[in-house]
Amino acid sequence: MTHAQPSTSATSSTSAIPSVDDRPASVAHLLLDRVRSTPDAEAYRFPVPSGADTDEWRSLSWAQAGERVKALAAGLMALGVRPEQRVAIASGTRVEWVLADLGIMCAGAATTTVYPSTDVDETAYILADSGSRVLFAEDAGQVAKVAERRGSLPELTAVVTFEPVPPQASDDGWVMSLARLEQLGEEELRRRPDCVDKTVENIDREHLATLIYTSGTTGRPKGVRLVHDCWSFQAMSSLHLDKAGPDGQDRMGPDGLEYLWLPLAHAFGKNQISGQIAIGHTLAIDGRMDRVAANMRLLEPSLMAAVPRLFEKIYTAIAADARSRGALRHRVFRWAEQVAREYTRVAQAKGAELGAGMETGKSRVPRGLAVRHAIADRLVYRGVRAAFGGRILGCLSGGAPLAPDIGQFFSGAGVPVLEGYGLTETASGAVITLEEFRTGSVGRPMPGVEVRIADNGEVLLRGPNIMRGYHNLPEQTAAVLEPDGWFHTGDLGELTEDGYLRITGRIKELIKTSGGKYVAPLEIESRFKGACPFAANIVVIGDGRSYCTALITLDEPAVMAWAAGNPALAGRSYAEVCAAPETRRLVAGYVDQVNEGLQRWQTIKKFAVLTRDFDLAHGEVTPSLKVKRPVIQQAYAELIESLYEGTREQ
């Protein structure tokens, strides 16, 4: 059945490191403990618009956050919400999302997450399927979605808004402001001062905490049932990893600042909330994607979690900036890029830590490489770290594979990008390694999690973080969750002799050519993104075909900066640049470079450069920016067929 099965705990522990086995029943317990232990410390930092293009950043201490959370919890109780009943949140990432989620949790209820981009039909389906009693809605747009379907949502008794809405929307009291709910809660607390504390005391670790609906590529989304123990485990795992720094020191500790922009309807974002409460550091919250670069410079964070697409965009922006500064500067950048990758490979092979511990790495690499790295640091890497604010200790990457070349570049430049592995069904985190991390690997199992590889290459997981099933879908639950707790991830992977896991693809996405050869498209796509500094997205095609082809999209800022220096392309639009023969020749060079490292049946024989990137508006990516392959292949069916014209399919 299995190829390998590492021990349950892959990292050593000492008496100084808290055990995940001693975790409380819920994150609500952790929150109340945090408020009592560090009431005056800064908990959350958030922007408030103060002008047309400016923000004023404000803070909440743990005591202030605790007061608001208790008021929201008591307010929900006043509305009749009872333990394990569902309360939905449809909003972008903002401090109110976090406070509402914690309020729901402290009321003993369960959060149903809804992406703000979800359309009317799917929003109504999620609210109905979950049986949500109350909805926290970000603004009038979110209210309008449910108002249109109010008649089909009899269980939805109230809507609470984060932002003001038109008066007519709340004529019958169905819609109220967040401030009004907090006022109701304060009145309830005056009547029953200990109602929240007692409710939290009675939370059982197996009580439902969250319903996260997967944004699948086809069909209705499935509600993943995550109990309180899932998040308590994740919170204590984060604390365990933070305390397991070099020489027993905290990696970040309560004095650090984490920047959170991830969508909180996604398990990855919600995981960060849980870990932050356990560690006690400050969380700066702003989900506006167009503010990420400016916020990093302003906030100077210690830690940031992101999906690979963000690191790809930062890399292409840095490369484009170097190219715009002239041929010499660009050559220096490309040299430094190669030095960073070599430094990462050598240092990681010798077990050295990177980033804040780069001096350790320098003592373990050949002197010549250390000298070249020091020169590159003065010329290039300082600017790379400045793009992240200048004080970054490291970044977490999840949600999809990160191209190894990009990870090696950032790590060698002093911004370690640690890949983790998990799914919504595992409450996000399952595998990650901070000590002796290896770029291209997602690490070792977190303490308390088991990993094994099935005979067909599928990754199986077992641990406290695994979902308890899909909501109202017993047959689909049984298809992926074995009676003894092993969860079938649907991912293909490999385990090294010392327990490191490498994800090689998705079973459903595995390509079988007409010649009978199997191809993992993710591996090829990852290599291309690492090789081509202009790449935005790539989809490799070839299932049932005699050879592989690809649809390629280009990063607009990067390719336009390149085009500005090309007399034949200067002044053309982005779409015109993408369609130009000069651009095709540019991309072809990177395709050839990738093909050199592939088996013959894996190589990309033909490709097309599209005139726009895949986006959420066209339904081509999920809210977490994963490409929807079936949608892409259907939308570009004619173009794909043209890549096979003149060939005889076998």
N, C-alpha and C positions, 0 to 999 in steps of 0.2 A: 504493500500500500504506500509506503513512504520511502524516500531516498535518505532523509535525514531528519532528526528531531532534536534540536538543541535543548539544553536544560531550560526550565521555566524562567529562571532569572539569568540574564546574560551578562550582567554587570555585577562586580563585587559590591558588597555593602559593609558598612561599619556601623557601630552603635550610634555614630553621629548623624547618620543619614536616616530620615524617617522611612519606615517601612510602608509600602502600599497596602500591606495586610492590615495595618492599624487604622485604615481610613474610616471616617465617620459615615453615617448613612446617606448623607446628601451634601451637595454644595451649599445648600441653605444653612446647614450646621456650620460649615466652614465660614460662611459669610458672617454669621452672628458672632462667631469666635474672633474673626478678623476685626470687626467693629469694636469689640470689647478690648482687644489687645493693642491695637494701634489706631485709636479713634481720631487723632489729630493729623495722621499722615495723609498725604495726597493720594486719593484713590483714582479719580478720573479727571482728565483734562479734555475739554471740548471747545469747538469754535462757535462763536455767536456772531453772525454778520453785523458789521459796524459801519459798512459803507458799500458802495457799488461793487468793489472788488477786494474788500479787506475784511478781516475777521478779528475779533477780540477773543482770545483764548481764556476760558475760565476754568475753575477747578471745583471739585467736590472732595471734601475729606471723607474718610471712611465713616465717621460719625454722621456727617450730612447725608451721604449716600444711604446709610442704614436707616435714617429717619424717613427718607423718601420711599425706600423699598418697603418698609413696614406700613407706611400710609397706603401705598398701592396694594399691598397684600390685603390689608384690612378693608380697603375699598372694594376689592373683588369679592371678599366675603360678604360685604354689605349688599352686593348685587346678587348674592345667592350662589356664588361659585363654591363648589365643594371639592374635597381632595380627589385628584385624578381626573376631574373634568377638564376639558380642553379650553384653552384661551389662546387665540391666534394673534400673531404679529405680522402685519404687512407693511414693511418699511425698509428704507435703506439703512445703512450702518450709521448710527448716531447714539449719543449717550442715553437718550430716552428708550431705545431698543433694549439696552443692557438693563436699565432700571426696571422696565416692564417685565423682562424675562425673569429677573431675580424676584420681583414682586409676585409673579405667577408661582414661582418655585416656593416662596415662603408662605403662600396661601395653600400649599399642598397640591396645587393644580398642575397641569401639564401644558407646556408651550407647543402650539402648532406653528411652524414657521412657513411663511409665504413670501417668496421673492416679490419685490415691488413691481418687477417687470412682468409678472404673471398676468395673463389676459383674464377677461371677465369669466369665461367658461371654466377655465381651470381653477381660478380662485374660488368660484362657487362650488366646484367639485371637492376641493380640499376642505373647505369649511363644512360642507355637508358630510363628507366621508368621515371626518374627524369628530363630528358632533360638537364643534366649537360653540361655546356659550357666549363668549365676549370676543371682540376683535379690537386690537390696538391698530389703528390706521394712521399712516404717516400724515396724510394731507387729504384735501378734497378729492383728488383723483382716486385715491384708494377707497374713500367713502362711496364715490359714485359707482364703483364696481359692484359693491355689495348692495347698494340701494337699488340697483337695477334688478337684482335677483332676490330681493328681500322676501318675496312671497314664497320662495322655494327653500328658505332657510329659517324654518320655524324655531329651531333651537337657539339661534343667534339673538340674544335678548338685548345686547347693547354694543355700541361702537364708541371707542375712546380715541380721540384724535391727538396727535402730537402737535400739529399746527392748526391755527384757526381755520374754520370752514364757514361757508355762507350760512347765515341764520336759518334759512329755510330748510337746511339739511337736518336741523335738530328741533323742529317745531314740536314734535310729540315726545321729546326726551329720549329718543332712541340713540341719538348721537350726543356725546358729552365731551368736554375737554379733559385733558390729562389733569389739569389743576382741579377740576370738579371731582374727578375720581379720588384724588388725594384728599380733598376736603371731606368727602364721604368717609374715607378711611380714618381721618383724624377724629371724626365724630364717633366712629365705631370703636376706636382705641380709647376714647374717653369713657365709653360704656363698658368696654371689656379690655382693660389695659394689657392683659397677657394673652390675648387671643392669637397673635402671631407666634409668640414664643411657644405656646402650647401646641399649635399646629405643626411647627417645625419639629418639636420633640416627638410628635407622633408619625412623622414621615418614615416609612419603611423603605429600606434600600431597594426593594423590588417594586415599589410603587412607580407608575408611569411618570416620567419627567418631561419627555419631549417626543413629539411626532414630527419627524423631518421627512418631507415628501421628496423623493428622488426626482431629479429632472431628467428622466430617461429619454432616450432618443426616439422611442416609439411608444404608442399607447399611453394609457393613463399613468400618472406617477403613483408610486407605492409609498405608503406611510410607514416609515421605519420607527419601530417602537423601542425607545431608549429609556431605561429606568434610571432612577437616581444613582444607583451604584455605578452605572457606566460613567457618569460625569465625575462622581467622587473619586473613582479610580483614576481618571484622566488628570484631575486636579492634583492628586497626591503623586502621580507619576511625574508631573511637571516639577513639583517640589523636589522629588527624589533626584531628578536629573540636574536641577539647578544646584542642589547641595553637593553633587558629586563632581565638583570642579577640581582642577589640579591642586594637589596638596590639601584636599579637603575644604578648599575655599568655595564660597558661593560663586557661581558663574555670573549672576546678575544681582540677585538679592533684592531686598525691599527698596534699595535706593535707585534701582534702574528705571528706565522709561521705555515702555513698549508702544510702538505706533501700530494701531489697528485700523485698517481700512477694508479688510476682507468682508464679503457679504455675510451677515450673521444668520441668514437663513440656511447657510451651509455649515456642515458639522465642523469644518476646519476653523471657521471664525468663532463658533460657539465654544470650541475646545479652548481657545486662547482666553476666553473669559474665565473659565473654570480654573485654569492654571494660574492666572494672575491673582485671583483671590487667595489661593494657597500660598503663593510666594510673597505677595504683599506689595509689589512694585506699582508704579503709576501706569495707567493705561490711557494713552491719548487716542481719542476716537474721532474719526472723520472718514466717512465712506465715499467722499467725492473723488472719483478717479482722476479728474483733471487737476486735483490739488496734491497728488501724491509727491511729485518731484519737489514742489515748493515746501510742502509740509516736512519732508525729510530734512531739508536744509534748515528750516525754522526750528523744528523740535529737537534735532540732534539725538535721535533715539538710540537706545542700547540694543534693541531687538526689534525685528519686524518679520512677520510671517507673510508669505505671498505665494501666488501660483506662479509656475514657470514663465508664463507669458510676460509678467512684469519684469523679471530678470532679463528676459530676451530683449524687451524694449529698452531697458537701461543700457544693456550691452551695445545694442545697435546705435543708440543715441551717443554713447561715448565714442564709438568707432567713427560715426559720422562727424562728430566734432573734430576728431583728430584729422580726418581726411580734409575737412574744410580749412584747416590751418596750413595746408601746403604739403608738398610731396615729402619733404624732409620730416616734418612732424608726423606724417602718416607712417613713414618707414620706422620711426622710433617707436610709435605705438605698436605696430605689428611685431617688432622685435621684443618689446616688453610683454606683449601678449604671449608669445611663445615661451619667454622666460617664466612667466607666472604659471603656465601650465606644467612646464618641466619641474619647477620648484614644488608645486603641489604634489605631482606624482612621486617625486623622490622623497619629500618630507612625509607624506602619508605612508609610503612603503616602509619608512623607518619609525613609524608610530609617533611622529611629532604633531603637536597641536599647531593650528594656524591662527591667523587673525590676531587677537589680543596676545596670543602666545607665540608670535612669529619668531621671537628671539630663540625660543626652544627649537623651532624648526631650523634656524640658521646654524645651530650647533650640531645638527645632524645631517647636513647636506655637504657635498664637496665644497671646498673653499672657493673654487672658481665660480660655481653656481651662486654661492652666497654673495660674492662680490657683484656679479651681474645683477642679482636680485636687489641689492642695495642701491645700485645706480638706477635701475628701473623704478625703484620706489620713489626716488627723488624726482625723476622725470615724468612718471605716469601715475603710479599707484596712489600717491597722495591725492591726486585729483579724483580718482575713482572713489576713494573713501569719502571725499568731500561731497560727492553726489548722494551719499547715504547720510549726510549730516556730520561726518567726521568723528563720531564717537561710537560707531556701531561695533558691537561685540560679535554679532553674527546674525544671520537670517535663516528662517525656516522656509523650506519649499515643499509644497504638497499639492495634491489634487491632480497631478499628471507628472510624467517623467520629465526631469530637467536634462537638457543636453549636457553630457559630461564635459565637453570643451568649454561651455559657458560656466559651469560650476567650478572647473579647475582655474579658469581665468580669475573669477572673483575671489576664490579662496587664496590664490597666490598673490593677489593684490591686497590682501588683508581684510577681506569681507567674506568670512566663511559662510557658504550657503549649504546648509545641512538639509539633505533630502530626508523626509519622513515618509512613511507609508501607512495608509489606512483608507477606509471607505466610510460612507455614511453609516453603514451597518456595523462598523466597529467604533462608533463615536469619534471618528477621524483617526486618532493616533493608535498605532499598533506596533510599529517598528521604527526605531530611530537610534542613532548612536552619536553622542556628543564627544566622548573620548575616542580618539583614534578613528574618527569618521573617515570614510573613503568616498570620494566623489565618484558617482556612477553606481554606488550601492545605496540602498535605503537604510542600511545599518543592521543592527541586531534586534531581536524582540525586546520590547520594553519589559521590565520586571513584572512578572505575573501573566505574561502573554506567551503562548506556545505557537510555533510555526512548524509546519511540515509540508513537504511537496508530495502530491499524489503521483501515481504512476503515469498519468497523462500530462504531468508538468504543472498542474494547477496548484496555486498557493492556498493552503488551508490554515485557518487561524482559530485559536480557542483562548478565552480569557474573560474576565469580568466585564470588559468593554463591549462584548458582542451584543448586538440587538437581541431582544426577546421575540422578535418575529415581525412580519409585515401586518399592519393593521387590517383586520377583516379579511385576510388572505391566507388561510391555513395551508392551502395546497402549494402556493408559491413559497411560503415559509419552509415547508417540508422539503422543497426541492433544493434549498441551499443550506439549511441548518439541520445537522444530524442530531439524533437523540442524545448523544454523548457530548454535545456542545461544539463540535467542529463546524466551522462556517466555510462554505465554498465561495471564494472571492471572485472566481471567474477570471482571475489574472494568472498569467504564466510567469514562473520564476525559477531561480536557481539559488541554492544555498552553498556557500563555500564551506570548507572543512572547519573553519573557526566560527561558523554561524552567521556570516553576513548574507543578507538577502539582496538579490538583484532581480528586478522586475523586467521581464523581456517582452511582454505584450499582453493582449487580451485574447482569451479563447475565441470570443465571438468575432474579433477583428482579424484573426489569423487568416492569411491568404494562402490558398492552395492553387498553384498554377495548373494549367491544363496538362503540364508535363509531370504533375504529381509532386512538385516540390513545395514545401511550406516556407512562407515568408512572414516575418513579424514586421508589419509596417511601422510600428512605433520605433523600432530600433533604427530603421533607415531614416525616418523623419527626424529623430533626435540627432542623428549624425549630420544631417543637412543643416539643421538650425545652428549647430555648433560651428559648422564650416562657413556658412554664408552669413556675413554681417548685415545683409539686406533682407533676410528672411522674416516674414511675419508668420505664415502658416504653410504647411504642406500636407497633402493627403496622397498617400501612395495607393494605387489601384492595381489589381491584377488577379483577383479571384476568378478562377476558371478561364483565365486568359493565357496566352502563350508567353507573355512577358509583362513586366511591371511598367506602369506609367505614373505620372504624378501631376497634380494640380498645385501650383505654387502661387502664393500671394506675397507681396513685398511690403515691408515696413515703409509707410509713406515718408516720414521725416528723413529716414536714412537714404532711401533711393532718390528722393528729390534733392538732397544735398549733393549726392553723386552726380545727378543730372545737371545741376547748376554749373558744374565744372566741365561739362561736355558741350562744345559748341553746337552740335547737331540736336541737342535736346533742351538747351536753355530756353526758358520761357514756356515750355509745354506743360500741360496739366498732368496730374498724377496718372490718370487713366491713359493719356497719350504716351507718357514715359513707359508705363508698364507694357504697352503694346508695341513699343519700338524695337526694331531688330537689334539695335545696340544693347538694349537691356536684355534681350534674349541671349545674346552672346555672353554677356556678363554672367547671367545665371547658369548658362551651359558650362562655364568653366568650373563652377562650384559643384554642379551635378557630376561632372567628370571626376572631380577630386573625391567626391563621396564614393562613386562607383569603383574607384581603384581599391578601396578597402572592403568590397563586398564580393560574395560568391557570384558566379555568372548569372544564376537564376534570380538573384536579388537585385541586380542592377536596374536602374531606371533607363529604359531604352528611349522613351519619348516623354515630353512634358509640355505643359501649357502654363504660361504666366497670365494670371487673371488680372483684370483691370480694377479690382477692388478687393479688400480683405473680407474674410468671413465675419459676420457680425450677428448680434443678438436681434436686431431689427428684422433680419431676414430669416430668423429661426435657425441659423447655421451653427451657432454655438450655444452652450448652456450658460446660465448665469455665472457659473464658475469658470467660463471661457474654454471649456472642452469642446472640441469640434464634433459636430454630429455627422458622422460619416454617411449614414443612410440619406440624410437630407442633402448633403453635398452631392452625393452620387446621383440622386434623382434630379436635382436642380441643374446639374451640368452633364446630364446623360448624353446629349448630342455631341458636346465637346469631347467627352470621353470616348465615344464611338469613333470620332474622327482620328483619335490617336492610334486606333487599331485598323484604320482603313488601309486596304492593300495588303493585309496579312491574312493568312489562313489560320483560323482558330482550330486547334486540335481537340 
